[in-house]
Amino acid sequence: MPQSAALRSGELLLVLELDHRDIGRVEDRIKARHPEVAVLGTDAAGTTPFP
């Protein structure tokens, strides 16, 4: 599982559940404070990243 390997190597994975209207504001805030972070966006299907 790619998420497990990333966590073992010291990377941090955040999974957030937000109201649709808040997504842009939260992404902008993360990018402004941590430009090194990759914001991957939303999953339109709504599937969870972990089984």
ABEGO torsion letter per residue (X at the ends): XAAAAAAAAGBBBBBBBBBAAAAAAAAAAAAAABAABBBAEBBAAGBBABX
